[in-house]
Amino acid sequence: MSVKIDCVFIHGWAMNSAVWQHGLQQLPPWINPITIDLPGYGVSAGVRATTLDDYVDHAARQITRPSVLVGWSLGGLVSLGLARRHAQLVSALFQVATSPRFVQAGDWSCAIESSVFEQFAQSLQQDVNRAIRRFLALQVRGTSTSIQTVRQLQRAIDAHGLPGRVALLAGLKLLSETDLTAQLQALDCSVTWLLGDKDALVPVELGDRLAQILTNADIQILSGAGHAPMISHPDEFLQALLRAAEGVR
């Protein structure tokens, strides 16, 4: 009997675990998928959290053995946090359209300007729905699959409803203030990092910087992909994920 591998899927900002549902149907039987709703989202809408460690510990309580962590965007920060605080639960990291530091700094240019998150925060205070529509548009800007991708992202939101303004603002704060770059060199597991060359939120130049730090990581650039490659490029996403899971099988 073949050994099953647990793959834990952690969604991004403004989304919920339903964003993974279509892709989960394509997984082989030897992968056991576990989807997590972050605090304030989906089935965890009533859970309050203000720090990355709160998010990390919430996720850790739902993982029972070493697993492949699939972290998308904000979920990638949570995955890195799990590798730091609960390394015994992590057999591999599969990072999707994410960064250890989303905002530019003097020594970190492969990121976006802080004003992007500041504008989103201001928009949330005025009109949550409008802010989310703008966010969805930004995820697919410059890609050829924009309409289909936005529709699927919207369906995921509709499945559990929008998170509240408090949860959305807390997530933005984490994205704008978290810096886990120093932690990368301490990672003690295999790492796959998927980036889209059209991503408007995680610049593709991050791949070069990651290659300098994570010399043994599998860093892949998906041509034509924006910020949601698991939706816009499902075949490439699945193939990469299966390779990563096979590596710890």
C-alpha positions in Angstrom: 0.0 0.0 0.0 1.4 3.4 -1.0 2.2 6.0 1.6 -0.1 9.0 1.7 1.4 12.4 1.9 -0.4 15.2 3.7 -0.5 18.5 1.7 -1.7 21.5 3.7 -3.1 24.3 1.6 -3.1 27.8 3.1 -4.9 30.6 1.2 -4.0 34.2 0.6 -5.5 37.6 1.7 -9.2 38.2 1.2 -9.7 34.5 0.1 -10.6 31.3 1.9 -10.0 27.6 1.5 -12.5 27.3 -1.3 -9.9 28.8 -3.6 -8.2 25.4 -3.8 -11.3 23.3 -4.4 -11.0 22.9 -8.2 -7.3 21.9 -8.0 -7.9 19.4 -5.2 -10.1 17.3 -7.6 -7.0 16.7 -9.7 -4.8 15.3 -7.0 -3.8 11.6 -7.0 -5.1 9.4 -4.2 -1.7 9.2 -2.5 -2.0 12.9 -1.5 -4.2 13.7 1.4 -5.3 17.4 1.1 -5.9 19.5 4.2 -7.3 23.0 3.7 -7.0 25.7 6.3 -9.0 28.8 6.7 -6.9 31.5 8.4 -8.3 33.4 11.4 -11.1 35.7 10.3 -11.8 33.7 7.1 -14.2 31.0 6.0 -15.0 28.5 8.7 -12.6 30.4 11.0 -14.4 33.7 10.6 -14.9 33.8 14.4 -11.2 33.4 15.2 -9.4 36.6 16.1 -5.7 37.0 15.3 -3.4 40.1 15.2 0.1 38.7 14.7 1.8 36.3 12.3 2.4 33.9 15.3 -1.3 33.9 15.9 -1.9 32.8 12.3 0.9 30.2 12.5 -0.3 28.6 15.7 -3.9 28.5 14.4 -2.6 26.5 11.4 -0.4 24.3 13.5 -3.3 23.1 15.5 -4.8 21.6 12.4 -1.7 19.7 11.3 -1.0 16.4 12.9 2.2 15.1 11.2 5.0 16.3 8.8 3.3 17.8 5.8 4.0 19.6 2.5 2.8 23.1 3.1 1.3 24.9 0.1 1.3 28.6 0.9 -0.2 31.1 -1.4 0.6 34.9 -1.0 -0.2 35.6 2.7 -0.4 31.9 3.2 3.3 31.7 2.2 4.2 33.9 5.2 2.3 31.5 7.4 4.1 28.5 5.9 7.5 30.2 6.6 6.3 30.9 10.1 5.3 27.3 10.6 8.8 26.2 9.4 10.2 28.5 12.1 7.9 27.8 15.0 6.8 24.2 14.3 9.5 22.7 12.1 8.5 19.2 13.1 5.3 19.6 11.2 7.0 20.6 7.9 8.4 18.1 5.5 8.5 20.5 2.5 7.5 24.1 1.6 5.7 24.8 -1.7 5.5 28.6 -1.9 3.1 30.1 -4.5 3.2 33.7 -5.6 4.6 34.8 -2.2 7.5 36.6 -0.7 9.3 36.6 2.6 9.0 40.4 2.4 6.2 42.0 0.3 7.3 45.6 0.7 10.4 47.3 -0.6 13.3 48.3 1.7 16.7 49.7 1.2 18.3 46.3 0.7 15.2 44.6 -0.7 14.0 46.0 -4.1 12.3 42.9 -5.4 9.0 43.9 -3.8 6.2 46.5 -4.2 6.0 49.9 -2.7 4.4 50.2 0.7 1.9 52.7 -0.8 0.1 49.8 -2.5 -1.0 48.4 0.9 -1.7 51.8 2.3 -4.1 52.5 -0.5 -5.8 49.1 0.0 -6.2 49.9 3.7 -7.7 53.3 2.9 -10.1 51.7 0.4 -11.2 49.1 2.9 -12.2 51.8 5.3 -14.4 53.4 2.6 -15.8 50.4 0.7 -14.8 46.8 1.3 -16.4 45.4 -1.8 -14.8 48.0 -4.1 -11.4 47.3 -2.5 -11.7 43.6 -3.1 -12.7 44.1 -6.7 -9.6 46.2 -7.2 -7.5 43.5 -5.5 -8.9 40.8 -7.8 -8.1 43.0 -10.9 -4.6 43.5 -9.6 -4.0 39.8 -9.3 -4.6 39.2 -13.0 -3.3 42.5 -14.5 -1.4 41.8 -17.7 -2.3 38.2 -18.0 -4.3 36.5 -20.8 -6.6 34.5 -18.5 -7.9 37.4 -16.5 -11.6 36.9 -16.9 -11.6 33.2 -16.1 -9.3 33.7 -13.2 -11.2 36.5 -11.6 -14.4 34.5 -11.9 -12.9 31.6 -10.1 -11.5 33.8 -7.4 -14.9 35.5 -6.9 -16.6 32.1 -6.7 -14.1 31.2 -3.9 -15.1 34.3 -2.0 -18.8 33.7 -2.5 -18.4 30.2 -1.2 -17.8 31.5 2.4 -18.4 35.2 2.1 -16.1 38.1 2.5 -14.1 38.3 5.7 -14.8 41.2 7.9 -12.9 44.5 7.7 -11.0 43.8 10.9 -9.6 40.6 9.5 -8.8 42.2 6.2 -6.9 45.0 7.8 -5.0 42.6 10.1 -3.9 40.7 7.0 -2.8 43.8 5.2 -0.7 44.8 8.3 1.0 41.4 8.2 1.7 41.7 4.5 3.1 45.2 4.8 5.2 44.7 8.0 6.5 41.1 8.0 10.1 40.5 7.1 11.1 36.8 7.1 14.1 37.2 4.8 16.6 36.4 7.6 14.8 33.1 8.2 15.3 31.7 4.7 18.9 30.6 5.3 17.7 28.6 8.4 15.2 26.5 6.5 15.8 22.8 7.0 13.4 21.3 4.5 13.1 21.1 0.7 11.6 24.3 -0.9 9.8 24.9 -4.1 8.9 28.5 -5.1 6.5 29.3 -7.9 6.4 32.8 -9.3 4.5 34.3 -12.2 6.3 36.5 -14.6 3.2 38.8 -14.8 2.6 39.0 -11.1 1.8 42.6 -10.1 2.1 41.9 -6.4 5.3 39.7 -6.2 7.8 40.9 -8.8 9.4 38.1 -10.8 12.8 39.6 -9.9 12.3 37.9 -6.5 13.4 34.7 -8.2 16.9 35.9 -8.7 17.2 37.0 -5.0 15.8 33.7 -3.8 18.3 31.8 -5.9 21.1 33.6 -4.1 19.8 32.8 -0.7 18.2 29.3 -1.2 20.8 27.7 -3.3 19.1 24.3 -3.2 15.6 25.5 -3.8 13.5 24.7 -6.9 12.5 28.1 -8.1 10.1 28.1 -11.1 8.9 31.1 -13.2 5.6 30.4 -14.9 5.3 32.3 -18.2 2.2 34.4 -18.4 1.1 33.8 -14.8 -0.1 36.5 -12.5 -0.7 36.3 -8.8 -3.0 33.2 -8.9 -1.0 30.6 -10.9 -2.9 27.6 -9.3 -5.9 28.9 -11.1 -4.5 30.4 -14.3 -1.9 27.6 -14.9 -3.4 24.6 -13.2 -1.4 22.0 -15.1 2.0 23.5 -14.4 1.0 24.1 -10.8 -0.1 20.5 -10.3 3.0 19.1 -12.0 5.3 21.2 -9.7 3.3 20.2 -6.6 3.5 16.5 -7.5 7.3 16.7 -7.9 7.6 18.4 -4.5 5.4 15.8 -2.8 7.2 12.9 -4.5 10.4 14.2 -3.0 9.2 13.5 0.5 7.1 10.4 -0.2 
